[in-house]
Amino acid sequence: MEKNTHTDKLIQCFSCIDLTTLNATDTEARGRLFAENVNRFVAEYPHMPSVAAICVYPALVASVREVLQVSGVKIAAVGGGFPASQTFVQVAEQECALCVEQGADEVDIVLSLHHFLAGQYEQAASAIRAVRRAIGAGTHLKVILETGALRTEENIRKAAFLAMENGADFIKTSTGKMEPAATPFAARIMCQCIAEYYEQTGKKIGFKPAGGIVTSAEALEYYTIVEEILGPDWLQPSLFRIGASRLANNLLKDIFSQDLACF
């Protein structure tokens, strides 16, 4: 297959998915099912990459860890009072530390919007630093900016740098719990900030669009934004993720030209 064909790009997008379930009705059985589906997919399609991670609420981390057998697939937990971050810093610290104790490789938290939008930037920054310390250097920290609430380029830029400067390994667009969720407008601004931060510090920060990304065309739009602004080095799971629940099956349908419904 010729390098960087349309199908190659779809496969690369698939390999960067954080396969996500964040419903109030999620049970431990659902966490196990997600892990079983990933195990089965890898066994049935050995020439395909797996998804990058399974992303769940803290209460499901242990059940996913119990069942997941695929080396390299991460377990991500949303913590710190997700999705609103309206909690005490001490609670956020403890919850995120417990996620790691239960088996999470990555933790996704939300920027403290109640501080940020009030102009209390140090309080917002200190909350990120507190979680960073609580989970340890070996656990990836994704900070969700909730760009739909930030709205303006100025706010998105300020939030992106605040997150990167205070311990984020990734910056993420949205929780998926409010509208608008991920948008190309926010993605371009965030990727430009990541590029600037890399020029200033030499540190590569990852980018994760999430919320409302369902079709292959939508995934490819974010792939192209990353490719154009950050370059091909970022087009790998260590630096690019797509948070999604329905996208995986839609990508597989377009890759294999048939309905597979694996996830």
C-alpha atoms as one frame of an Amber mdcrd trajectory, in Angstrom:
protein
   0.000   0.000   0.000   1.301   3.415  -0.944   2.332   5.465   2.061  -0.126
   8.076   3.328  -3.033   6.928   1.217  -6.550   7.695   2.383  -6.772   4.247
   3.975  -3.427   4.707   5.739  -4.746   7.879   7.320  -7.924   6.150   8.455
  -5.871   3.370  10.040  -3.676   5.924  11.774  -6.745   7.703  13.141  -8.043
   4.376  14.424  -4.764   3.715  16.241  -5.110   7.069  18.032  -8.607   6.520
  19.431  -9.342   6.706  23.138 -12.308   4.319  23.078 -14.627   6.066  25.492
 -17.688   5.296  27.587 -18.753   8.000  30.026 -22.395   7.359  30.842 -24.016
   7.634  34.255 -25.404   4.146  33.633 -22.010   2.504  32.979 -21.480  -0.635
  35.032 -18.401  -2.709  35.775 -19.748  -5.178  33.229 -19.591  -2.466  30.575
 -15.974  -1.775  31.474 -15.177  -5.463  31.089 -17.046  -5.563  27.771 -14.943
  -2.723  26.370 -11.773  -4.563  27.351 -13.086  -7.841  25.903 -13.891  -6.110
  22.622 -10.348  -4.747  22.364  -8.885  -8.172  23.176 -11.066  -9.843  20.538
 -10.341  -7.224  17.871  -6.590  -7.682  18.212  -6.948 -11.466  17.990  -9.211
 -11.306  14.920  -7.371  -8.530  13.060  -3.680  -9.049  13.892  -2.518  -6.870
  10.988  -4.442  -3.840  12.289  -3.244  -1.616  15.112  -5.374  -1.512  18.221
  -7.011   1.568  19.648  -4.707   3.640  21.843  -6.690   3.513  25.091  -9.936
   2.728  26.851 -11.304   5.777  28.690 -13.765   5.287  31.563 -14.987   6.727
  34.845 -12.822   5.959  37.917 -15.191   3.259  39.191 -14.627   1.181  36.042
 -10.820   1.280  35.958 -10.318  -1.909  37.967 -12.761  -3.916  35.841 -11.013
  -2.816  32.635  -7.606  -3.612  34.112  -8.826  -7.048  35.175  -9.805  -8.040
  31.626  -7.566  -6.062  29.250  -4.835  -8.255  27.789  -3.492  -6.176  24.913
  -0.033  -4.789  25.538   0.247  -1.109  24.732  -3.427  -0.223  25.116  -3.669
   2.315  27.917  -6.383   2.718  30.515  -7.467   6.324  30.919  -9.685   7.583
  33.721 -11.573  10.869  33.906 -10.993  12.294  37.363 -10.778  15.398  39.478
 -14.509  15.995  39.652 -15.146  15.376  35.934 -16.917  16.879  34.045 -17.294
  20.189  35.930 -14.211  20.196  38.182 -16.361  21.840  40.848 -14.721  20.051
  43.741 -12.067  20.519  46.404  -8.455  20.217  45.284  -7.859  17.602  47.976
 -10.715  15.498  46.608  -9.384  15.828  43.066  -5.930  14.763  44.213  -7.222
  11.717  46.058  -9.567  10.631  43.281  -6.850  10.829  40.640  -4.322   9.041
  42.841  -6.874   6.266  43.412  -7.379   5.953  39.657  -3.673   5.234  39.274
  -3.754   2.840  42.218  -6.614   0.969  40.528  -4.637   0.624  37.305  -5.042
   3.786  35.217  -2.106   4.709  32.978  -3.556   8.107  32.152  -5.804  10.622
  33.878  -7.986  13.211  32.140  -9.034  16.203  34.244 -10.945  19.383  33.445
  -9.461  22.845  33.798 -11.073  24.583  36.783 -13.302  26.812  34.709 -14.877
  28.418  37.759 -11.442  29.784  38.628 -10.267  30.461  35.080 -13.317  32.422
  33.959 -13.185  34.478  37.154  -9.615  35.472  36.330  -8.235  33.347  39.188
  -5.506  31.842  37.026  -3.173  30.802  39.842  -5.939  28.798  41.510  -6.630
  27.032  38.205  -2.926  26.370  37.720  -2.379  25.101  41.259  -5.200  22.573
  40.846  -3.408  21.085  37.819  -0.101  21.004  39.685  -1.737  19.264  42.634
  -3.082  16.456  40.447   0.229  16.236  38.618   1.981  15.577  41.925  -0.701
  13.150  43.099  -0.507  10.851  40.068   3.265  10.861  39.690   5.532  11.486
  36.744   4.873   8.087  35.167   1.170   8.705  34.566   0.079  10.794  31.595
  -2.025  13.810  32.501  -4.509  15.175  29.967  -6.051  18.544  30.783  -9.437
  19.278  29.201  -9.873  22.952  28.361 -13.621  22.750  27.585 -13.158  25.120
  24.677 -16.915  25.481  24.151 -17.036  27.378  27.432 -13.859  29.356  26.734
 -15.221  30.554  23.356 -12.549  33.087  22.343  -9.116  32.592  20.846  -7.617
  34.613  23.708  -9.164  32.358  26.349  -8.228  29.144  24.538  -4.623  30.287
  24.136  -4.345  31.342  27.770  -5.870  28.073  28.978  -3.638  25.979  26.714
  -0.444  27.590  27.986  -1.657  27.470  31.577  -2.221  23.715  31.271   1.078
  22.999  29.510   3.114  25.116  31.904   1.670  23.365  34.956   2.082  19.707
  34.119  -0.179  18.620  31.239   1.215  15.946  28.928  -1.786  16.456  26.631
  -4.286  19.225  26.148  -7.790  18.112  25.203 -10.617  20.112  23.670 -13.721
  18.978  25.499 -15.495  16.700  27.930 -18.195  15.853  25.405 -20.740  16.874
  28.053 -21.488  20.367  26.709 -21.905  22.062  23.343 -20.011  22.944  21.345
 -17.552  20.106  21.948 -14.513  19.672  19.679 -14.281  22.201  16.845 -11.646
  22.755  14.151 -11.466  26.394  15.321 -10.327  25.353  18.800  -8.122  22.571
  17.447  -6.106  24.945  15.287  -5.543  27.354  18.157  -4.506  24.568  20.520
  -2.111  23.033  17.996  -0.555  26.440  17.342  -0.021  26.809  21.098   1.580
  23.364  21.270   3.915  24.333  18.415   4.874  27.568  20.157   5.428  25.776
  23.448   7.650  23.228  21.720   9.711  26.020  20.164  10.095  27.665  23.571
  10.841  24.579  25.665  11.679  21.640  23.401   8.871  19.673  25.069   6.284
  17.931  22.925   2.759  18.162  24.317   0.044  15.916  22.919  -3.289  17.002
  21.454  -6.666  15.305  21.923  -9.870  16.445  20.234 -12.897  14.859  21.883
 -16.661  15.192  21.804 -18.876  14.782  18.768 -16.256  13.206  16.481 -18.201
  10.410  14.802 -17.369  10.105  11.101 -14.170   9.299   9.246 -14.333  12.701
   7.559 -14.419  14.426  10.945 -11.464  12.388  12.210  -9.475  13.190   9.074
 -10.141  16.889   9.544  -8.381  16.792  12.915  -5.637  14.547  11.513  -4.991
  17.175   8.832  -4.903  20.037  11.346  -2.291  18.196  13.402  -0.288  17.270
  10.314  -0.262  20.820   8.946   0.508  22.653  12.189   2.580  20.167  14.197
   3.908  17.826  11.542   4.076  14.043  11.118   5.933  13.483  14.412   2.681
  14.218  16.237   0.613  11.702  14.241   1.113   8.833  16.657  -0.735   7.722
  19.812   1.919   9.142  22.127   1.067  12.666  20.913  -2.331  12.486  19.191
  -5.556  10.991  20.498  -9.165  11.193  19.410 -11.730  10.767  22.174 -14.716
   8.934  20.713 -17.288   6.210  21.260 -18.863   5.672  17.821 -15.899   6.624
  15.623 -14.067   3.280  15.827 -16.746   1.282  14.024 -17.232   4.009  11.412
 -13.513   4.055  10.651 -13.468   0.262  10.363 -16.417   0.393   7.979 -14.501
   2.761   5.711 -11.200   0.876   6.044 -12.687  -2.537   5.218 -15.660  -1.326
   3.128 -18.065  -3.351   5.264 -19.851  -3.101   8.591 -17.823  -4.791  11.338
 -19.364  -3.421  14.564 -16.423  -4.562  16.685 -16.913  -2.012  19.454
